[in-house]
Each structure stands twice: as C-alpha cells, then as structure tokens.
Amino acid sequence: MIRRAKVDGTMNDACLIEPAASGAFVLRGELSFSTVMDVSRRSADLLWQGEAVTLDLAGVTRTDSAGLALLVEWIRIARRNGTTIWFRNIPEQMMAVAAVVGLDSLLPVASQ
C-alpha cells in the first residue's frame, strides 16, 4: 500500500492521482476521509484542462463516503467547467454506498 508522512510525522494511507493518457487518470491507494482533501487539492490542476476526463478507480484499495463525496464534487466541477467526466472501475464498496443514498444513477460510468 502507498504511504506518505503526515505533517505531524505519523504515517497515513495516501491516494495518488496519476496521468494515464490524454484526459485519463488513475487513482491508486486509499480514497477516504484521511486522503480526499489532499486528492481534491492535487486534482484541481490536473483534471480540468481538457474537454473530457476519465478517472480509473481500479487502484483504489479502500474507500468510504468521503471518496463518494469527492466523485460527486468532481461531477459538479466538471459540469461547471463544461467538461465531460467518466469514472471506470468504481469499487463495489463505493457503488454500494452510492446505491444506499440514491447517487448510483448520478455517477457517469464509462464502459470498459
């Protein structure tokens, strides 16, 4: 699992966002309460430079409702910027939470 040092010196699971191709990105690691703020901040400069963005979540090892909230925030930002956004390989855990709260139909899932 990917680790990074926090400011206070303790270790924390991190989530990396890496370019994969033009307009495509891969997320790796934990997408949770402890990492979404950092991922959100780092994604601001990466994601909104083109007309379309695809995010592959196959490398997400653990997620929670904060991870789902980040996806919803990305959808909101994409709409505001006129960008088409797609998600691939959304973890089952995240889709289950999305279904419980009625957001599963909101998530733009790209075909494999």
Backbone as CSV, one residue per row, in Angstrom:
resi,resn,N_x,N_y,N_z,CA_x,CA_y,CA_z,C_x,C_y,C_z
1,MET,0.829,-1.169,0.000,0.000,0.000,0.000,0.886,1.249,0.000
2,ILE,0.443,2.283,-0.611,1.175,3.534,-0.711,1.052,4.277,0.613
3,ARG,2.157,4.791,1.115,2.151,5.510,2.389,2.769,6.890,2.190
4,ARG,2.360,7.824,3.000,3.000,9.143,2.995,3.041,9.658,4.420
5,ALA,4.000,10.499,4.706,4.110,11.064,6.044,3.182,12.260,6.172
6,LYS,2.485,12.331,7.267,1.655,13.495,7.550,2.551,14.581,8.131
7,VAL,2.015,15.769,8.248,2.786,16.885,8.789,3.275,16.586,10.198
8,ASP,2.460,15.889,10.998,2.854,15.616,12.373,3.816,14.437,12.489
9,GLY,4.211,13.851,11.352,5.191,12.777,11.358,4.594,11.384,11.377
10,THR,3.286,11.240,11.607,2.675,9.915,11.585,2.443,9.489,10.145
11,MET,2.230,8.206,9.945,2.020,7.697,8.595,0.537,7.587,8.288
12,ASN,0.206,7.765,7.023,-1.182,7.756,6.594,-1.257,7.127,5.204
13,ASP,-2.303,6.343,4.962,-2.505,5.808,3.617,-2.794,6.974,2.691
14,ALA,-2.169,6.970,1.530,-2.345,8.056,0.576,-3.069,7.554,-0.653
15,CYS,-3.563,8.475,-1.420,-4.149,8.161,-2.707,-3.435,9.016,-3.740
16,LEU,-2.865,8.364,-4.719,-2.175,9.070,-5.789,-3.119,9.221,-6.971
17,ILE,-2.995,10.325,-7.666,-3.717,10.529,-8.919,-2.651,10.750,-9.982
18,GLU,-2.648,9.849,-10.974,-1.581,9.851,-11.967,-2.156,9.935,-13.374
19,PRO,-1.541,10.728,-14.234,-1.971,10.762,-15.637,-1.715,9.405,-16.290
20,ALA,-2.674,8.935,-17.091,-2.519,7.661,-17.790,-2.455,7.870,-19.296
21,ALA,-3.184,8.831,-19.790,-3.231,9.188,-21.211,-3.849,10.569,-21.271
22,SER,-4.002,11.096,-22.449,-4.601,12.413,-22.584,-6.014,12.402,-22.014
23,GLY,-6.230,13.153,-20.941,-7.542,13.242,-20.319,-7.917,12.054,-19.456
24,ALA,-6.997,11.117,-19.260,-7.269,9.938,-18.440,-6.325,9.905,-17.243
25,PHE,-6.874,9.512,-16.109,-6.103,9.474,-14.873,-6.432,8.202,-14.112
26,VAL,-5.475,7.745,-13.315,-5.632,6.549,-12.498,-5.469,6.967,-11.047
27,LEU,-6.361,6.479,-10.194,-6.241,6.692,-8.764,-5.740,5.414,-8.124
28,ARG,-4.765,5.546,-7.212,-4.181,4.397,-6.528,-4.079,4.695,-5.043
29,GLY,-4.540,3.753,-4.242,-4.427,3.881,-2.793,-5.779,4.070,-2.143
30,GLU,-5.770,4.640,-0.970,-6.973,4.815,-0.166,-7.652,6.141,-0.486
31,LEU,-8.930,6.080,-0.816,-9.725,7.276,-1.095,-10.747,7.386,0.028
32,SER,-10.365,8.089,1.105,-11.173,8.112,2.325,-11.092,9.477,2.997
33,PHE,-11.732,9.571,4.156,-11.722,10.820,4.914,-10.302,11.354,5.101
34,SER,-9.353,10.456,5.285,-7.982,10.900,5.557,-7.226,11.357,4.314
35,THR,-7.754,11.094,3.106,-6.997,11.423,1.900,-7.721,12.335,0.916
36,VAL,-9.048,12.454,0.998,-9.770,13.164,-0.071,-9.406,14.644,-0.187
37,MET,-9.112,15.294,0.898,-8.752,16.712,0.802,-7.468,16.883,0.001
38,ASP,-6.502,16.025,0.251,-5.239,16.083,-0.484,-5.461,15.753,-1.961
39,VAL,-6.242,14.715,-2.249,-6.532,14.335,-3.640,-7.290,15.460,-4.345
40,SER,-8.251,16.039,-3.663,-9.026,17.135,-4.247,-8.125,18.313,-4.611
41,ARG,-7.245,18.661,-3.714,-6.327,19.779,-3.951,-5.403,19.482,-5.132
42,ARG,-4.852,18.261,-5.187,-3.943,17.897,-6.276,-4.665,17.754,-7.605
43,SER,-5.935,17.391,-7.577,-6.674,17.185,-8.821,-7.047,18.490,-9.508
44,ALA,-7.083,19.574,-8.768,-7.529,20.858,-9.327,-6.728,21.261,-10.552
45,ASP,-5.432,21.077,-10.523,-4.587,21.471,-11.651,-4.547,20.416,-12.757
46,LEU,-4.836,19.167,-12.419,-4.724,18.086,-13.392,-5.976,17.876,-14.231
47,LEU,-7.115,17.845,-13.586,-8.318,17.320,-14.224,-9.040,18.264,-15.157
48,TRP,-8.963,19.531,-14.944,-9.880,20.435,-15.642,-9.221,21.207,-16.761
49,GLN,-8.301,20.554,-17.482,-7.604,21.223,-18.562,-8.123,20.850,-19.949
50,GLY,-8.993,19.847,-20.044,-9.486,19.412,-21.345,-11.000,19.370,-21.382
51,GLU,-11.526,18.874,-22.493,-12.974,18.793,-22.656,-13.563,17.547,-22.030
52,ALA,-12.732,16.512,-21.820,-13.212,15.265,-21.240,-12.160,14.695,-20.296
53,VAL,-12.639,14.056,-19.228,-11.774,13.456,-18.227,-12.323,12.070,-17.903
54,THR,-11.431,11.084,-17.847,-11.801,9.746,-17.400,-10.924,9.392,-16.215
55,LEU,-11.553,8.965,-15.141,-10.838,8.582,-13.922,-11.040,7.093,-13.688
56,ASP,-9.938,6.354,-13.613,-9.986,4.913,-13.373,-9.691,4.665,-11.900
57,LEU,-10.642,4.059,-11.208,-10.511,3.818,-9.779,-10.118,2.382,-9.454
58,ALA,-9.630,1.638,-10.433,-9.261,0.236,-10.212,-8.195,0.080,-9.131
59,GLY,-7.335,1.083,-8.975,-6.264,1.001,-7.990,-6.639,1.483,-6.602
60,VAL,-7.906,1.837,-6.401,-8.347,2.288,-5.075,-8.478,1.066,-4.180
61,THR,-7.735,1.064,-3.090,-7.688,-0.094,-2.202,-8.752,-0.049,-1.109
62,ARG,-9.177,1.126,-0.723,-10.211,1.290,0.298,-10.874,2.626,0.066
63,THR,-12.167,2.690,0.342,-12.893,3.943,0.179,-14.002,4.029,1.219
64,ASP,-14.552,5.208,1.363,-15.686,5.409,2.259,-16.554,6.514,1.676
65,SER,-17.483,7.024,2.455,-18.411,8.028,1.933,-17.704,9.309,1.504
66,ALA,-16.552,9.605,2.075,-15.800,10.793,1.653,-15.290,10.617,0.217
67,GLY,-14.906,9.409,-0.144,-14.489,9.134,-1.515,-15.636,9.349,-2.490
68,LEU,-16.830,8.895,-2.116,-18.015,9.113,-2.942,-18.322,10.604,-3.041
69,ALA,-18.203,11.317,-1.948,-18.439,12.761,-1.962,-17.474,13.466,-2.908
70,LEU,-16.234,12.999,-2.978,-15.264,13.598,-3.901,-15.686,13.369,-5.346
71,LEU,-16.173,12.173,-5.669,-16.643,11.915,-7.029,-17.797,12.841,-7.390
72,VAL,-18.716,13.034,-6.458,-19.844,13.947,-6.691,-19.339,15.376,-6.872
73,GLU,-18.355,15.778,-6.096,-17.765,17.109,-6.242,-17.103,17.258,-7.613
74,TRP,-16.395,16.226,-8.065,-15.776,16.264,-9.390,-16.832,16.399,-10.481
75,ILE,-17.969,15.734,-10.323,-19.065,15.864,-11.295,-19.547,17.309,-11.329
76,ARG,-19.712,17.912,-10.158,-20.167,19.307,-10.061,-19.173,20.250,-10.739
77,ILE,-17.896,20.062,-10.470,-16.865,20.920,-11.068,-16.833,20.727,-12.585
78,ALA,-16.925,19.485,-13.030,-16.906,19.202,-14.470,-18.068,19.905,-15.161
79,ARG,-19.251,19.819,-14.591,-20.411,20.493,-15.189,-20.198,22.001,-15.250
80,ARG,-19.672,22.556,-14.192,-19.413,23.999,-14.142,-18.400,24.429,-15.206
81,ASN,-17.423,23.560,-15.478,-16.365,23.876,-16.445,-16.685,23.412,-17.857
82,GLY,-17.840,22.793,-18.059,-18.178,22.287,-19.387,-17.352,21.081,-19.795
83,THR,-16.893,20.315,-18.820,-16.064,19.134,-19.057,-16.913,17.877,-18.891
84,THR,-16.732,16.920,-19.779,-17.381,15.620,-19.640,-16.506,14.760,-18.739
85,ILE,-17.118,14.122,-17.745,-16.348,13.285,-16.818,-16.914,11.875,-16.822
86,TRP,-16.002,10.899,-16.774,-16.357,9.489,-16.729,-15.555,8.814,-15.636
87,PHE,-16.161,7.820,-14.994,-15.477,7.005,-13.993,-15.427,5.564,-14.481
88,ARG,-14.291,4.923,-14.262,-14.129,3.498,-14.589,-13.775,2.748,-13.320
89,ASN,-14.215,1.511,-13.250,-13.816,0.609,-12.155,-14.103,1.191,-10.771
90,ILE,-15.295,1.726,-10.598,-15.678,2.234,-9.277,-15.748,1.041,-8.328
91,PRO,-15.065,1.116,-7.181,-15.073,-0.012,-6.244,-16.494,-0.393,-5.810
92,GLU,-16.713,-1.695,-5.637,-18.030,-2.185,-5.223,-18.499,-1.517,-3.939
93,GLN,-17.580,-1.324,-3.000,-17.907,-0.684,-1.727,-18.483,0.718,-1.967
94,MET,-17.891,1.469,-2.879,-18.358,2.813,-3.172,-19.713,2.774,-3.882
95,MET,-19.877,1.844,-4.810,-21.160,1.722,-5.514,-22.275,1.322,-4.558
96,ALA,-21.951,0.500,-3.557,-22.956,0.101,-2.568,-23.418,1.307,-1.758
97,VAL,-22.476,2.139,-1.338,-22.828,3.359,-0.601,-23.636,4.285,-1.497
98,ALA,-23.222,4.427,-2.749,-23.941,5.288,-3.696,-25.380,4.802,-3.883
99,ALA,-25.575,3.496,-3.950,-26.920,2.950,-4.123,-27.788,3.227,-2.898
100,VAL,-27.223,3.098,-1.717,-27.975,3.330,-0.480,-28.470,4.769,-0.395
101,VAL,-27.645,5.719,-0.832,-28.027,7.133,-0.730,-28.638,7.674,-2.023
102,GLY,-28.836,6.808,-2.999,-29.507,7.202,-4.240,-28.654,7.978,-5.220
103,LEU,-27.324,7.813,-5.147,-26.427,8.521,-6.060,-25.882,7.648,-7.174
104,ASP,-26.195,6.363,-7.155,-25.612,5.458,-8.143,-25.978,5.834,-9.573
105,SER,-27.170,6.346,-9.780,-27.572,6.732,-11.146,-26.930,8.056,-11.578
106,LEU,-26.397,8.809,-10.635,-25.758,10.091,-10.934,-24.340,9.898,-11.469
107,LEU,-23.679,8.791,-11.093,-22.292,8.583,-11.447,-22.146,8.188,-12.913
108,PRO,-21.414,8.986,-13.702,-21.210,8.658,-15.112,-20.149,7.571,-15.251
109,VAL,-20.606,6.338,-15.454,-19.705,5.189,-15.513,-19.380,4.895,-16.977
110,ALA,-18.082,4.876,-17.280,-17.611,4.578,-18.636,-17.607,3.074,-18.844
111,SER,-17.935,2.654,-20.039,-17.865,1.227,-20.358,-16.396,0.831,-20.435
112,GLN,-16.146,-0.402,-20.156,-14.753,-0.896,-20.162,-14.281,-0.966,-21.527
